[in-house]
Amino acid sequence: MDRQNWVVDGKRGKNDIQLRDKYIESGKIPFDLAISMGLKSIATDPWLMVLQHMPGLLGFKLRQIFYKKRLGKMGKGAIIDPDVEISHPRNVYLDEFSYLARRTQIYCPEGYVRIGKRCHIGGWILGHGGVDIGHCVASGGTILSVTDSHQGGYRMSGPMIPRQQRNLRYGKVVIEDDAFIGQQSIIMPGVHIGEGAVIAPFSLVLRNVPAWTVVYGNPAIKLGMRDKVKFPVPH
Ligand SMILES: CC(C)(COP(=O)(O)OP(=O)(O)OC[C@H]1O[C@@H](n2cnc3c(N)ncnc32)[C@H](O)[C@@H]1OP(=O)(O)O)[C@@H](O)C(=O)NCCC(=O)NCCS
């Protein structure tokens, strides 16, 4: 992967944090935030709703124009299908000629998701702990760089629980060039998927997978090896 010079901030916005914390405590949206965030969303969300679902060539073109301004990076020739949801596009970096498939969901209020060139990405990605995807990767799986942990007596029931009652386990996920993540697989936080590794559909990946290795099952174990790709990454 050669993306050293991509700027990655990935900080959670102050308003975002305040809004959630105050809402789960009182059930009310604080007035000042309702004004600042509400007015902004009145101006942007109706357009987003139309853009996000628009089929056909016009939809593809409009999403290219829109996301060029909104994503951390939208590379030349990258395309985004209808019905793709990206929660905090500033933290998402999509390199040249990559393709986000229909119904992909990227949730990334903090951290980042970087996707290399010529990838085909679907499924569900949580970017909080950082997700680094190389070039020519296909994924139809769930990629988790954060998850709730029960260890230490914490609650696991998610975002409506006050922050101090949760124990979030963060771990950067790295997926090297030419890896393949089969449909409905789950990649857990901190896992490193080596170059060209293949994760068979419906696998649960708890540990690192070496390069060019095919794994399957729950927990994922080695099925065999694959031949190395013999072509350079296309320009
Ligand atoms: C994982 C995969 C790449 C392995 O391919 P392969 O190396 O050519 O191996 P085979 O398909 O010959 O399978 C080898 C063995 O593993 C088993 N196997 C393959 N995938 C499996 C899986 N997900 N879970 C359990 N067993 C699996 C096969 O049944 C076979 O068992 P056998 O030797 O007892 O007959 C292939 O099975 C696969 O799933 N491809 C991806 C399909 C997919 O997700 N398509 C969607 C693209 S968007």
The ligand as an SDF file (V2000), in Angstrom:
LIG
                    3D

 48 50  0  0  0  0  0  0  0  0999 V2000
  -13.2710  -19.9970   -0.6230 C   0  0  0  0  0  0  0  0  0  0  0  0
  -13.1160  -20.3410   -2.0970 C   0  0  0  0  0  0  0  0  0  0  0  0
  -12.3570  -19.2350   -2.8020 C   0  0  0  0  0  0  0  0  0  0  0  0
  -12.2770  -21.6210   -2.1270 C   0  0  0  0  0  0  0  0  0  0  0  0
  -12.0560  -21.9520   -3.4650 O   0  0  0  0  0  0  0  0  0  0  0  0
  -11.0430  -23.1440   -3.8370 P   0  0  0  0  0  0  0  0  0  0  0  0
   -9.7180  -22.8770   -3.1960 O   0  0  0  0  0  0  0  0  0  0  0  0
  -11.1040  -23.2780   -5.3060 O   0  0  0  0  0  0  0  0  0  0  0  0
  -11.6090  -24.4000   -3.0840 O   0  0  0  0  0  0  0  0  0  0  0  0
  -12.9180  -25.2670   -3.4060 P   0  0  0  0  0  0  0  0  0  0  0  0
  -14.0720  -24.4220   -3.8350 O   0  0  0  0  0  0  0  0  0  0  0  0
  -12.5040  -26.3940   -4.3150 O   0  0  0  0  0  0  0  0  0  0  0  0
  -13.2380  -25.8640   -1.9790 O   0  0  0  0  0  0  0  0  0  0  0  0
  -12.3130  -26.6530   -1.2440 C   0  0  0  0  0  0  0  0  0  0  0  0
  -13.0430  -27.2990   -0.0790 C   0  0  0  0  0  0  0  0  0  0  0  0
  -13.4530  -26.2920    0.8540 O   0  0  0  0  0  0  0  0  0  0  0  0
  -14.8570  -26.3030    1.0510 C   0  0  0  0  0  0  0  0  0  0  0  0
  -15.3110  -24.9110    1.1960 N   0  0  0  0  0  0  0  0  0  0  0  0
  -15.1920  -23.9180    0.2960 C   0  0  0  0  0  0  0  0  0  0  0  0
  -15.7230  -22.7950    0.7870 N   0  0  0  0  0  0  0  0  0  0  0  0
  -16.1860  -23.0610    2.0130 C   0  0  0  0  0  0  0  0  0  0  0  0
  -16.8410  -22.3200    3.0050 C   0  0  0  0  0  0  0  0  0  0  0  0
  -17.1470  -21.0260    2.8560 N   0  0  0  0  0  0  0  0  0  0  0  0
  -17.1700  -22.9240    4.1610 N   0  0  0  0  0  0  0  0  0  0  0  0
  -16.8950  -24.2330    4.3300 C   0  0  0  0  0  0  0  0  0  0  0  0
  -16.2750  -25.0020    3.4140 N   0  0  0  0  0  0  0  0  0  0  0  0
  -15.9190  -24.4410    2.2750 C   0  0  0  0  0  0  0  0  0  0  0  0
  -15.3940  -26.9760   -0.2030 C   0  0  0  0  0  0  0  0  0  0  0  0
  -16.6440  -27.5720    0.0430 O   0  0  0  0  0  0  0  0  0  0  0  0
  -14.3290  -28.0080   -0.4870 C   0  0  0  0  0  0  0  0  0  0  0  0
  -14.4840  -29.1040    0.3960 O   0  0  0  0  0  0  0  0  0  0  0  0
  -14.0940  -30.6120   -0.1020 P   0  0  0  0  0  0  0  0  0  0  0  0
  -12.6200  -30.5560   -0.4430 O   0  0  0  0  0  0  0  0  0  0  0  0
  -14.4100  -31.4380    1.0960 O   0  0  0  0  0  0  0  0  0  0  0  0
  -14.9520  -30.8680   -1.2920 O   0  0  0  0  0  0  0  0  0  0  0  0
  -14.4620  -20.5660   -2.8120 C   0  0  0  0  0  0  0  0  0  0  0  0
  -15.0930  -21.7070   -2.2700 O   0  0  0  0  0  0  0  0  0  0  0  0
  -15.3910  -19.4060   -2.5930 C   0  0  0  0  0  0  0  0  0  0  0  0
  -16.1380  -19.3830   -1.6480 O   0  0  0  0  0  0  0  0  0  0  0  0
  -15.3520  -18.3760   -3.4720 N   0  0  0  0  0  0  0  0  0  0  0  0
  -16.0360  -17.1550   -3.2470 C   0  0  0  0  0  0  0  0  0  0  0  0
  -17.5010  -17.1710   -3.5580 C   0  0  0  0  0  0  0  0  0  0  0  0
  -18.1050  -15.8210   -3.2970 C   0  0  0  0  0  0  0  0  0  0  0  0
  -18.0800  -15.3120   -2.1910 O   0  0  0  0  0  0  0  0  0  0  0  0
  -18.6130  -15.1870   -4.3320 N   0  0  0  0  0  0  0  0  0  0  0  0
  -19.1820  -13.8950   -4.2050 C   0  0  0  0  0  0  0  0  0  0  0  0
  -18.3400  -12.8960   -4.8910 C   0  0  0  0  0  0  0  0  0  0  0  0
  -19.0580  -11.3080   -4.7590 S   0  0  0  0  0  0  0  0  0  0  0  0
  1  2  1  0
  2  3  1  0
  2  4  1  0
  2 36  1  0
  4  5  1  0
  5  6  1  0
  6  7  2  0
  6  8  1  0
  6  9  1  0
  9 10  1  0
 10 11  2  0
 10 12  1  0
 10 13  1  0
 13 14  1  0
 14 15  1  0
 15 16  1  0
 15 30  1  0
 16 17  1  0
 17 18  1  0
 17 28  1  0
 18 19  1  0
 18 27  1  0
 19 20  2  0
 20 21  1  0
 21 22  1  0
 21 27  2  0
 22 23  1  0
 22 24  2  0
 24 25  1  0
 25 26  2  0
 26 27  1  0
 28 29  1  0
 28 30  1  0
 30 31  1  0
 31 32  1  0
 32 33  2  0
 32 34  1  0
 32 35  1  0
 36 37  1  0
 36 38  1  0
 38 39  2  0
 38 40  1  0
 40 41  1  0
 41 42  1  0
 42 43  1  0
 43 44  2  0
 43 45  1  0
 45 46  1  0
 46 47  1  0
 47 48  1  0
M  END
$$$$
